[in-house]
Amino acid sequence: MNTALWIVASVLALLFLMAGLMKISQPREKLAASGMAWAGDFSPGTVKAIGAIEVLGALGLILPAVLGIAPGLAAWAALGLAATMLCATAVHLRRKEAKALPVTLILLTLAAILAWGRFGPHAF
């Protein structure tokens, strides 16, 4: 099970790192035009903050455990990313963006499973 959790953590870290860096590096208008229409509802600073949260969460899934420095932080990072995806789900529901829901729900589920595993039976 530990191997499966590492695979989930790696996949989530990669996805959140890419998504977060995209939100940090590109203007809100470009994100909205490229299919992230929700970005138009938020200020540029908020979009960048969401990107920063995703990048920090991605790093938090891997680095504490790999470096052996406060490895319990990986569980908190997974919980934080699950909360982020819960908020993203609420935004997509409010905007009636049904196409975006499967992705956010899958990421929410994977982050929640990872948090459960790292807080519970497979903690570091």
Summary of the structure (lengths in Angstrom):
residues: 124
radius of gyration: 14.7
end to end distance: 12.5
largest distance: 43.7
contacts: 376
relative contact order: 0.16
helix: 83%
strand: 0%
